[in-house]
Structures are given as structure tokens and as C-alpha cells.
């Protein structure tokens, strides 16, 4: 499975709680707040001034290690 920028944060975290730690370590400290749960990765990255492609690379790297 490939993580994409249109995935909703709440859905991503429901798949694997470890995604929350990656998001927080990347600079998204509020992944548990209600508004963040309904945001896409792209929306949240924009709000936090993050490069969504860098964020996707980190998330997909983790996902790839799980699937290996």
C-alpha cells in the first residue's frame, strides 16, 4: 500500500498507530486533535508549512519496511 497526499490523517492512524509518531516527529504535533483527524496529509502539511513530498517519503519508507 502506498501512502498518498489525499489520505485522511484519522484513516492513516487507524491503519497503524505508528504513523502518528512519524507525523509528530515530522512537525505535526496535533495529530490527535479533532480537526486533524479529518484533514488530508496535504492539507495538514500545508497548515504546518511542511513539504508534503518529504512527509510522504517518510511515511512510505516506514510502510515499505512493514511490508518487507
Buried (B, 14 or more C-beta within 10 A) or exposed (E): EEBBBEBBBBEBBEEBEEBBEBBEEBEBEBBEEEEBBEBBBBBBBBEBEBEBEEBBEBBBEBBEEEEE
